[in-house]
Amino acid sequence: MREIGFTSKVFTPDSIVGQLSGGERQGVALARAIYNKADLIVMDEPTTALSLTETEKVFRFVRAVRAGGRSVLFIGHNIHHVFDIAERFVVMDRGTVALQATKEEVGTAERLIAYMERLAHPQGIEIPPSPGHRPEAAA
């Protein structure tokens, strides 16, 4: 656990996993993957409900795993988190692969988000008027 940045003094090898925080539980799962020398580590929403500090620990872990020659499948909805640590992207739409691209091909997180918005709303997004908006005053 110390190897991946979890340094809590109350966290020991004898700790009961069910009594740990969400971040500590995530750390246990990551430590098991390291210990078992997994070639592929699947992380489904690993930063959900984590503090900023714990989230950064997860990102450091992903970078370290990749530097060690192993692969990480990072599934997430926070595109900025995913974009910062990913090399390749696969966007799925209702069970179908809608996009496969490298970070270089995508360019920016904003471009990836714009693609996903167009995919989700091909007819465009109707923005409702603000509560105080009067259409006749806009003319």
N, C-alpha and C positions, 0 to 999 in steps of 0.2 A: 504494500500500500504506500509506503514511503517513496518508493521508486516512481510512482505516478503523481506525487505531490500531495497526498492526503496525510497531514501531519498532526491531526488532533491527538492530544494527550489521553483523552478518554476512549480512544478507539484502539483496541488491542486485538490480537488474533483470537482471543477468547470472547470477544463481543458477540452478542446475539444479533444476527443480521436484521431480524424483524424489529429491533429496538433502535436501529440506526436511522439517521436522517436520510432523506432522498438522495442527497449527494454522496453520502457515505455508502449507501447501498449500491449506487452507480459505480462507485470506486471498487467495491467488492467484485462486481461483475467484470470490470475492466482488469482488475488484478488476476482474476481467474483466467481470463483470456491470455494475459501475458504468461502466467505460470504454465498454462497448457500449450503454449507456443502456437496459438491459432494462426493459420495463414490468412484467414478472412475473418474479420470481426464485423458483425452486423449490429448497428446501433440505431434503434428505432426511437426517434424523439429523445435522444439522450440528455438534452439540456432542459427539457420541460420541468418546470417547478424547481430549478436550481438557482442558487444565488449567482451573482455575477462572478464571484470568486470561484465557485464550484464549476461554473460554465467554462471559465478560462482553463481550469484544470483538465476538463474534458478535451478542450481544443489542444492543449499541450500533449495530452495522451495521444490524440489522433496524429498529430505531427510526428511524435516519437515513433509510433507504430509504423507510419509510412516511411520514415527515415530508416527503420530497421528492415525494410523490404517486404513488409506485410501490407495487406489491403484492408480498407475500411469501407463498408457500405453504410453511409450516414444518411438516414432518412429523417427529413425535417421539414417543417413548415415555415421556419424563420429563414427566409431566403438569404438575408445578410449573413447569418451564421453559417449557413451551408456554403455560400459563395466564398467566404474567407478561407475555408479549409479544403474545398473540393478542387479536384483537377478536371473532373468530367461530371456532366449532369445528364440525368434521365428524367424527363417530365412525363408523368402518366396522366391520362385523362380517361376516367371510367374504365380502367383496366387495360387500356391500350397505350402503347408507347407513342407519345406525341412528339417528343424531341429527344435526340441524343446528340450532345455537343461537348466539345472541350471548353475549358475556361477561356481560351484564346478565341474560339469561335463565338462564344456568347458575348464577350467583351466586358460587360459590367453587370452588376446585380440588378440595376434599374432596367436594363434591356431584357434580362431574364424575367423580371416581374411583369414588364409590359407584354411580353410574349404570353405569359400565363394568364394575364387579364384578358387579352384578346381571345385566347383559347376558351376561357370560362364564359365570356360574354361576346360571342361573335357578332351580335347585332349592335354592340356598343352598350355603354352603361348610361342609363337615364339617371341624372342627378336631380333629386327632388328640390324644389325651391326652398330657400331658407324660410323659417316661420314668419319673418317680417316682410318678406318679398311681395311686392305688388306688381304683377305683369304690366299693367297700364302705365306705371311710372317708368318702366324701363324703355318705353318706346320713344 
